[in-house]
Amino acid sequence: PGNAFANPFDNAVEQFMKDNPDINVTITGYPPNDEGFTKLSTALQSGQGIDLLRLPSDRLPGFVRDDLVEPIDSYLTDADKADILPNVLDVVRVKDGKAWAWPLWVVPMGIYVNSDVFKEAGVELPAKDWTWDQFVDAAKKTTFKRANGEQVYGFSGFVDPGVINTWGLWMNQDPSVRPITTDGKYGLNSEAAASGLQRFADLALVHKVTPPDFGSQKDADVKGGFSNKQYAMVVDATGFAPQLKNNKVNFEIYPLPTVNGNKLTVGAVGLIAVAKQTDDQKRLAAMDLGRYLTSAEVQEDVPPGSNVSTGFYLAPGARKSVKVVDPLDKFLTVLPDMWITPLVPDWAKFTRLFHPEYQNILFGKEKPADAMSKIADEAQKYLEIQ
């Protein structure tokens, strides 16, 4: 509680309880990384009192397979079906044709550009239809040492098994560079994937535009470095924008740079799921809260204010009735080029397998082709669509 990510939900739940005085809701937070998702899964499996949960779409298939969440079909009204974007609703139909969560919002990645750092470095903001070479040039020019000895870096990003923040910056090498190919095979042991991964790692290894701990930083350090003008650019999801706006940071949101003409961003669909229930009343209350937290009504109840600069929504909403406000509207242009993480039950196992190899590439300890080939057999097992 008490931060830009939690405040909208705190405010919304407070209003929900006022409207439903017979329902009491207690909010428990968890960090949006692999450690947090693991704790959430453990709590669900042990039945530790979780009735409703927020999660990214790539975690849903595993929860459905393990029978940890409820389908929402019986609670979807005709109005819900007409309002929720059809392609987004399809994302949650991961088993038996049923919808297994309430779609909340669509979360793409973008490049956050700190306008003040560019100005300090005497660098003009590049055009938003930029290429990889233009991106690297901007990162080089905004990597400098201040008069007081403080080092400023041109770029950083959060790397963790639970997130894909940086992936678009090497997957854009070629449309074939995907964890799962169009014929259902593991796809990161290709020549194109190796080229993309090496190109991205060279930001640290060759161009020296990243901080020394790039690849092992905490999310808070990446965000804090950008907010405090230590980094000129970072790649991050939509939820960072309201925090920056609230803190009056001067920033712009750019699409990921193109490579060989390839436009791409990566992301997931944010969801609200109802935990498996034996209590019918709790199930109904959780479904009602899930609907409310994904609606236009909650946007009216939690408007832009002192502790929620963009109102309730931290990303473009999954319903036609939800308005997309500044600065989240800057992400709308990248949505047509968004790759959504695959809906396979063992996605988390794959990312944990991939992560140490990815770090070794970024640290210059291993060549991409060797690292990605080494995990190919095990990766194929995890990525098979079941």
Long-range contacts (C-beta under 8 A, 24 or more apart in sequence): 1-27, 1-29, 3-243, 4-239, 4-242, 4-243, 4-246, 4-307, 4-308, 4-309, 5-239, 5-243, 5-314, 7-307, 7-308, 8-302, 8-308, 8-311, 8-312, 8-313, 8-314, 9-54, 9-293, 11-301, 11-302, 11-307, 11-308, 11-312, 12-292, 12-293, 12-298, 12-301, 12-302, 12-312, 13-289, 15-298, 15-301, 15-302, 16-289, 16-292, 16-293, 20-285, 20-288, 23-285, 23-288, 23-289, 25-289, 31-219, 32-56, 32-162, 32-163, 32-219, 33-160, 33-161, 33-162, 33-163, 33-219, 34-160, 34-161, 34-162, 34-348, 34-351, 34-352, 34-355, 35-162, 36-162, 37-162, 37-348, 38-348, 41-66, 41-68, 44-68, 44-69, 44-275, 44-276, 50-275, 51-274, 51-275, 51-277, 51-282, 51-285, 51-286, 52-272, 52-273, 52-274, 52-275, 52-286, 52-289, 52-290, 53-272, 53-273, 53-275, 54-104, 54-270, 54-271, 54-272, 54-273, 55-101, 55-270, 55-271, 55-273, 56-107, 56-268, 56-269, 56-270, 56-271, 56-341, 57-91, 57-92, 57-268, 57-269, 57-270, 57-271, 57-340, 57-341, 57-343, 58-268, 58-341, 58-342, 58-343, 58-347, 58-348, 59-347, 59-348, 60-92, 60-94, 60-100, 60-101, 60-271, 60-273, 60-343, 61-94, 61-95, 61-343, 61-344, 61-345, 61-347, 62-345, 62-346, 62-347, 62-348, 63-100, 63-273, 64-94, 64-95, 64-100, 64-345, 65-95, 65-345, 65-386, 67-276, 68-275, 68-276, 69-100, 69-101, 69-273, 69-274, 69-275, 69-276, 70-100, 70-273, 70-274, 70-275, 70-276, 70-277, 70-283, 70-287, 71-98, 71-99, 71-100, 72-99, 72-100, 72-101, 72-102, 72-274, 72-287, 72-290, 73-98, 73-99, 75-284, 75-287, 75-291, 80-291, 83-296, 83-319, 83-320, 83-321, 84-294, 84-318, 84-319, 84-320, 85-318, 85-319, 85-320, 88-269, 88-318, 89-318, 91-269, 91-340, 91-343, 92-269, 92-271, 94-343, 100-273, 101-271, 101-272, 101-273, 101-274, 101-290, 102-271, 102-272, 102-273, 102-274, 102-290, 102-291, 102-293, 102-294, 103-269, 103-270, 103-271, 103-294, 103-318, 103-319, 104-269, 104-270, 104-271, 104-272, 104-293, 104-294, 104-317, 104-318, 105-238, 105-269, 105-270, 105-313, 105-314, 105-315, 105-316, 105-317, 105-318, 106-267, 106-269, 106-270, 106-315, 106-316, 106-317, 106-318, 106-335, 106-338, 107-237, 107-238, 107-239, 107-267, 107-268, 107-269, 107-270, 107-315, 108-237, 108-238, 108-265, 108-266, 108-267, 108-331, 108-334, 108-335, 108-338, 109-164, 109-165, 109-168, 109-235, 109-236, 109-237, 109-256, 109-265, 109-266, 109-267, 110-235, 110-236, 110-237, 110-238, 110-253, 110-254, 110-255, 110-256, 110-265, 110-330, 110-331, 110-334, 111-135, 111-233, 111-234, 111-235, 111-253, 111-254, 111-255, 111-256, 111-257, 112-226, 112-233, 112-234, 112-235, 112-236, 112-240, 112-241, 112-244, 112-251, 112-252, 112-253, 112-254, 113-232, 113-233, 113-251, 113-252, 113-253, 113-254, 114-226, 114-229, 114-231, 114-232, 114-233, 114-249, 114-250, 114-251, 115-250, 115-251, 115-252, 116-229, 116-249, 116-250, 117-142, 117-152, 117-229, 117-231, 117-232, 118-142, 118-232, 120-152, 120-229, 121-152, 121-232, 125-252, 126-254, 128-254, 128-255, 129-255, 129-258, 130-254, 130-257, 130-258, 131-257, 131-258, 131-259, 132-172, 132-199, 132-257, 132-258, 132-259, 134-257, 135-257, 136-203, 136-207, 136-209, 138-232, 138-233, 139-203, 139-207, 139-209, 139-232, 139-233, 140-207, 140-209, 142-209, 142-232, 142-233, 143-208, 143-209, 143-232, 150-230, 151-230, 152-229, 152-230, 152-231, 152-232, 153-209, 153-210, 153-211, 153-225, 153-230, 153-231, 153-232, 154-209, 154-210, 154-231, 154-232, 154-233, 155-203, 155-209, 155-210, 155-231, 155-232, 155-233, 155-234, 155-235, 156-210, 156-211, 156-214, 156-217, 156-222, 156-225, 156-226, 156-231, 156-233, 156-234, 157-214, 157-222, 157-234, 157-235, 157-236, 158-217, 158-218, 158-219, 158-222, 158-236, 159-214, 159-215, 159-216, 159-217, 159-355, 159-358, 159-359, 159-362, 160-219, 160-355, 161-348, 161-351, 161-352, 161-354, 161-355, 162-348, 162-351, 163-219, 164-266, 164-267, 164-268, 164-341, 164-351, 165-235, 165-236, 165-237, 166-200, 166-235, 167-266, 168-235, 168-256, 168-264, 168-265, 168-266, 168-339, 169-200, 169-235, 169-256, 169-257, 170-196, 170-197, 170-199, 170-200, 171-196, 171-264, 171-266, 171-339, 172-196, 172-256, 172-257, 172-258, 172-259, 172-262, 172-263, 172-264, 173-199, 173-259, 173-260, 173-262, 174-260, 174-262, 175-262, 178-339, 179-342, 179-350, 179-354, 179-379, 179-383, 180-342, 180-344, 180-383, 180-385, 184-384, 184-385, 185-380, 186-376, 186-379, 186-380, 186-383, 188-354, 188-372, 188-379, 189-369, 189-372, 189-373, 189-376, 191-369, 193-368, 193-372, 194-367, 194-368, 194-369, 194-372, 195-368, 196-259, 197-358, 197-361, 197-368, 197-372, 198-361, 198-367, 198-368, 199-259, 200-362, 201-361, 201-362, 201-364, 201-368, 204-362, 204-364, 205-364, 214-362, 215-358, 215-359, 215-362, 215-363, 216-359, 226-251, 237-267, 237-315, 238-314, 238-315, 238-316, 238-328, 238-331, 239-314, 239-315, 241-310, 241-314, 241-327, 241-328, 241-330, 242-308, 242-309, 242-310, 242-314, 242-327, 242-328, 245-309, 245-310, 245-327, 246-307, 246-308, 246-309, 252-330, 253-327, 253-330, 253-331, 255-333, 255-334, 255-337, 256-334, 263-337, 264-337, 264-339, 265-334, 265-337, 265-338, 265-339, 266-338, 266-339, 266-340, 266-341, 267-338, 267-339, 267-340, 267-341, 268-340, 268-341, 269-318, 269-340, 270-315, 270-318, 294-318, 294-319, 295-319, 295-321, 295-322, 296-321, 296-322, 296-323, 299-323, 342-383, 342-385, 344-382, 344-383, 344-384, 344-385, 344-386, 345-386, 346-381, 346-382, 346-383, 347-382, 347-383, 349-382, 350-379, 350-382, 350-383, 353-378, 353-379, 353-382, 354-379
